[in-house]
Amino acid sequence: MTAKTIMNAAPVTLSMHDTFGQAFHLLMEMRVRGLPVVELDGHYRGMFDLYDIWEVLLPKAALFNHKSVEDLTFLSSNAEALQEKLADAWDRPISDFLDDDHSPSICPDSPVIEAVLQLYKHGGNLPVVDSKSGKLLGIMSPWEILARVRG
């Protein structure tokens, strides 16, 4: 089994022209942890996921070093304060939230066990990307792999 035999070849994607608000709405509507972001020509640029939303909601000091701030109970966490943080990010371009090093991806001919390893290490969904063109070919979710191995 290879990634190509299990992947969803028609995943829902986000465009580099989408905003944080559009991406947030789509994640909520679909109840998924993340979606791939592509250029208009299908070139894979990265993943927008729940971690991008958590980064908006958390104070900056908590993001620098995960070990430095382990208790945030002293901060107010009322809904209005968190909604204000979302509102501040709402119209920002999605490109502001993509990591330069991209999220992990896999080639279509990679064995499924490699996908399992990447999902174990990083969670979420795993983009299947053509190594020559850089275009997104599909996406593998843990559920697609588990459904196949369940039989």
N, C-alpha and C positions, 0 to 999 in steps of 0.2 A: 504494500500500500504506500502511495506517495501523497504528498499534500494535494496534488492536482486531483486525485481520485476522491477526496473527501471535501475539499473546499466548497464554499458557496461562491459560485462564479458570478453572481449578480448581487453583490452586497450593496446596501444603502451606504452612500458616501456623503461626505461634506466637501464643499468646494473651498478653495483658498479665498474666495470672495465672500464667504459666509461670515457672520458675526458670532461672537460668543453667545448672544441671545438666541440666535437661530440654532446653534449647535446644542445649547442647553435644552431648548424646547424639543428638539428631535430626540435627544437622549431620554428625556422624560416621557415623551410620547411612545417611544419604542421599548422603554424599560430595558435598555442595554447599558453596559459599562463603558463602551467606547465605540467610536466609528472612525474609519480611515478618512484621511483628508487627501484629496487629489487635485492636481492642476486640471485645467479644462481639457488637456490632451490625455488625461488618465495617469500622468506621472505621479507616483506615490510621494507624499510629503511628510506623513507622520500620522499619529493617532491623536484624536481629541477624546479625552475620557474623563471619568469622574475625578481623577487626581487633579486635572486642570481646574475643576470646580472647587475642590477642597482647597487648592492653593489660593483661590480668590477669597474664600471664606476665612481662612486662617490668618492670624497676624504674621507679618513678615518675619519676626524673630523666631517663630516656630518652624520656619522653612529652611533656615540656614544650616542648621545641624539638628537632625532629628533627636539627638541625645541631649541637646542643650536645654530644651523646654519640654518637659514631660508632663507638666500639670498646668492646665489653663483654667482651672476652676475659679481663679481670681478675676477672670474677665466676664463681662456681661455677655450673655449669648441670647439676648431677646431676638425675636423674629424680625423686628424692625431694623436692628443693626445689621443682621445678616442680609436682609433684603436690600439694604442700602449698598452693601458691598457688591451684590449681584448687579444692581442697577448701574453702579460705576463701571462695571466691565461689559455691560450689555451690548453696547455698540462697537466695542473694540473688534478689530479684525481677528479672525481665528488664527492667522499667522503669528500673532503675538503670543500664542499659547503653545506653539509647537516647539519641541526640543530640537536643537541643531543636530544632535546625534541620532535622531529618529528613534522610534521604538523598535524593538526587535521585529524582524520579518523573516520569512522563510521562502526558499525557492520552490517552484512547483514540483520539481523532481526529488525534493528532499524526502527521506523516509518519514513516515508518520511519527516514529519514535523521537525524531528530532523535534517535531512540533510539540510532542508531549513534554520534552525537556524544557523547551522555551516557555510553554504555558506554566509549567511548574515553577520556573524561575521568576516569571514576570506577570503571570495571571492575565486576565482580560482576553482579548481576541488577538489572533495572530494574522497579520496581513501576508498574503502570498504575492510576491513581487518578482517580476521578470528581472533577472540579474543584468541583462544586457540593456534593455530599454528603460528600466526603472519604473515600468508601468504596473499598476495594481491589477492583478489577475483574479483575485478573489480574497476571501477571508476564511479563516478556520476558527471556529469557536470550540470551547471545550465540549459543548453539547453535541456537535457533529462527530467529534472523535468518539465520545462515549457511546453515542447511538450506534456507530459502526462496530465498535468492539463488543457491545452488548449482544449484537447479533440479531 
